[in-house]
């Protein structure tokens, strides 16, 4: 590539450059790496992105080996169209280098922003596997989802007039909120939809599967009153 200099630079005398120790090493999968090119980057990390009108968000998890994406988990919330964008992104990402992926249209603003954020995590060595020897095997992002492979989602609603309602917690879909003597929430009953669907797929009667996957949290048994958070 031809490099052109301005007259001011051409007229300057040469001064020898001092010491150069290269880039600072970053922690990568149990070793310290002086990252000079994309193939030097490995790790598993997460990035969060949002779209321009801020109507939805994306959590992107990538498992990168020597600069190439081997695993992608795309989780979205708040925008129905984003789920279809996530489906396309899940087909696009694998096999690309992280630099390619950074400059690829991942269909949705939120997913593109998540890619930008996770890129920074990876190239700076701020990964979940920074100090894990050889990193994590491909498929490890699914461990974050738990049994039933469903995203960890929290959905709460509240009004000044009627107070809070728990709709969905990490454990599952909330069936009932428990209220104490002060009319405050002291626990809840839920059904784990992931476990329930797994049981149904294996041939269990839906009603039996539903009942087996119901659990409770907090002081549910000692409540004064129980309400359906979606109706009452």
C-alpha positions in Angstrom: 0.0 0.0 0.0 1.4 3.4 -1.0 1.8 5.8 1.9 2.0 9.5 1.3 3.4 12.1 3.6 2.8 15.8 3.9 5.7 18.2 3.1 6.0 19.0 6.7 6.7 15.4 7.6 9.0 14.9 4.6 11.2 17.8 5.8 11.6 16.4 9.2 14.8 14.5 10.3 14.5 10.9 11.5 14.6 10.2 15.2 15.0 6.7 16.5 12.0 5.2 18.2 12.5 4.1 21.8 11.6 0.9 23.5 8.5 -1.0 22.4 7.2 -3.9 24.5 4.1 -4.5 22.4 0.5 -4.7 23.8 -0.2 -5.4 27.4 -1.1 -9.1 27.9 -4.7 -10.0 28.5 -6.1 -13.0 30.4 -7.5 -15.6 28.1 -8.5 -19.1 29.1 -5.9 -19.6 31.8 -3.0 -17.9 30.0 -1.7 -14.4 29.3 -1.8 -13.4 25.7 -0.4 -10.4 23.8 -3.2 -9.9 21.4 -2.0 -8.5 18.1 -4.6 -10.0 15.7 -8.1 -11.4 15.8 -6.9 -15.0 15.9 -5.2 -14.3 19.3 -8.6 -13.8 21.0 -10.4 -16.6 22.8 -13.1 -16.7 25.5 -16.7 -17.0 26.5 -18.5 -13.7 27.3 -21.8 -11.9 27.3 -23.0 -8.6 25.8 -26.1 -6.6 26.3 -27.6 -4.5 23.5 -30.7 -2.3 22.9 -32.3 -0.9 19.8 -32.4 2.8 18.8 -36.0 3.4 20.0 -35.2 1.3 23.1 -38.2 -0.9 22.7 -36.3 -4.1 23.2 -33.0 -5.6 24.4 -30.7 -8.5 23.6 -28.3 -10.6 25.6 -25.7 -12.2 23.4 -23.4 -15.0 24.6 -20.5 -16.1 22.4 -17.9 -18.8 22.8 -14.9 -17.8 20.7 -11.9 -20.0 19.9 -8.9 -18.3 18.3 -11.0 -15.5 17.0 -13.7 -17.6 15.5 -17.2 -17.9 16.9 -18.1 -21.5 17.7 -21.2 -21.0 19.8 -23.9 -18.3 20.0 -26.8 -17.9 22.4 -29.2 -15.0 21.5 -31.8 -14.0 24.1 -34.2 -11.2 23.4 -37.0 -9.4 25.3 -39.5 -6.7 24.8 -40.0 -6.8 21.0 -41.8 -9.4 19.0 -39.9 -8.8 15.8 -36.6 -9.2 17.6 -37.3 -12.9 18.1 -37.2 -13.4 14.4 -34.1 -11.3 14.1 -32.5 -13.5 16.8 -33.3 -16.6 14.8 -31.5 -15.2 11.8 -28.5 -14.0 13.9 -28.2 -17.5 15.4 -27.6 -18.8 11.8 -25.3 -15.9 10.8 -22.8 -15.8 13.7 -21.2 -19.3 13.9 -18.0 -19.6 11.8 -17.4 -15.9 11.6 -14.4 -14.2 13.2 -15.5 -11.7 15.9 -14.3 -8.9 13.6 -16.5 -10.2 10.8 -19.4 -10.5 13.2 -18.9 -6.9 14.4 -19.2 -5.7 10.8 -22.1 -7.9 9.9 -25.7 -6.7 9.9 -27.3 -9.0 12.6 -30.7 -7.8 11.4 -31.7 -6.0 14.7 -30.2 -2.9 16.3 -30.3 -4.5 19.7 -28.3 -7.6 18.5 -25.8 -5.4 16.7 -25.2 -3.4 19.8 -24.9 -6.6 21.9 -22.2 -7.7 19.4 -20.4 -4.4 19.8 -20.4 -4.7 23.6 -19.3 -8.3 23.7 -16.5 -7.5 21.2 -15.1 -5.1 23.8 -15.3 -7.7 26.5 -13.5 -10.3 24.4 -10.6 -8.1 23.1 -9.9 -6.6 26.5 -9.9 -10.1 28.2 -12.9 -9.4 30.4 -14.5 -12.8 29.8 -16.1 -15.4 31.9 -13.3 -17.7 31.0 -10.3 -15.4 31.5 -8.7 -17.6 34.1 -10.3 -21.0 33.1 -7.7 -23.3 31.5 -8.6 -24.0 27.9 -11.9 -22.1 28.4 -15.3 -23.8 28.3 -16.5 -26.5 25.9 -18.8 -25.5 23.1 -22.4 -25.7 24.4 -21.6 -24.2 27.8 -23.9 -21.2 27.2 -26.8 -23.5 27.6 -25.9 -24.0 31.2 -27.0 -20.5 31.9 -30.5 -21.4 30.9 -31.0 -24.3 33.4 -33.3 -27.3 33.0 -35.8 -26.9 30.3 -33.5 -24.5 28.4 -35.5 -21.3 29.0 -34.1 -17.8 29.5 -34.1 -16.4 33.0 -36.9 -13.8 32.8 -38.3 -11.5 35.5 -41.6 -9.8 34.8 -43.1 -7.5 37.4 -46.0 -5.0 37.1 -47.2 -2.4 39.6 -49.5 0.6 39.9 -49.7 3.4 42.5 -53.4 2.5 43.1 -53.1 -1.3 43.3 -49.4 -2.0 44.2 -47.0 -4.7 42.7 -47.7 -7.9 40.9 -45.1 -10.7 40.3 -45.8 -12.3 36.9 -42.7 -14.3 36.2 -39.6 -15.1 38.2 -36.4 -17.1 37.6 -38.2 -20.2 38.9 -41.1 -19.8 36.4 -44.5 -18.5 35.7 -46.1 -17.1 38.8 -49.5 -18.6 39.6 -50.3 -17.0 42.9 -48.9 -14.2 45.0 -49.1 -14.7 48.8 -50.0 -11.7 51.0 -49.3 -11.4 54.7 -51.2 -9.6 57.5 -49.9 -6.2 56.2 -51.2 -7.0 52.7 -47.6 -7.2 51.5 -46.3 -10.0 49.2 -44.5 -12.6 51.3 -44.1 -15.4 48.8 -45.4 -16.9 45.5 -46.4 -20.1 43.8 -45.0 -20.8 40.4 -44.9 -23.5 37.6 -41.6 -24.2 35.9 -42.6 -24.1 32.3 -39.4 -25.6 31.0 -39.6 -28.7 33.2 -43.3 -29.0 32.5 -42.8 -29.0 28.7 -40.0 -31.5 29.0 -42.2 -33.9 30.9 -45.1 -33.5 28.4 -42.7 -34.1 25.5 -41.7 -37.4 27.2 -45.3 -38.5 27.2 -46.5 -37.5 30.6 -50.1 -36.4 31.0 -50.2 -32.6 30.8 -52.2 -32.2 34.0 -49.9 -34.5 35.9 -46.8 -32.7 34.5 -48.3 -29.3 35.4 -49.0 -30.4 39.0 -45.5 -31.9 39.4 -43.8 -28.8 38.3 -45.5 -26.4 40.7 -43.3 -25.0 43.4 -43.4 -22.2 46.0 -41.1 -19.6 47.4 -40.9 -17.5 50.6 -43.5 -17.6 53.3 -46.1 -18.9 50.9 -47.7 -21.4 53.4 -48.1 -18.8 56.1 -49.9 -16.2 54.0 -53.2 -14.6 55.0 -54.4 -14.3 51.5 -53.6 -15.6 48.0 -54.2 -13.7 44.7 -53.9 -14.4 41.0 -51.5 -11.6 40.0 -53.0 -11.4 36.5 -56.6 -11.2 37.5 -57.1 -10.0 41.1 
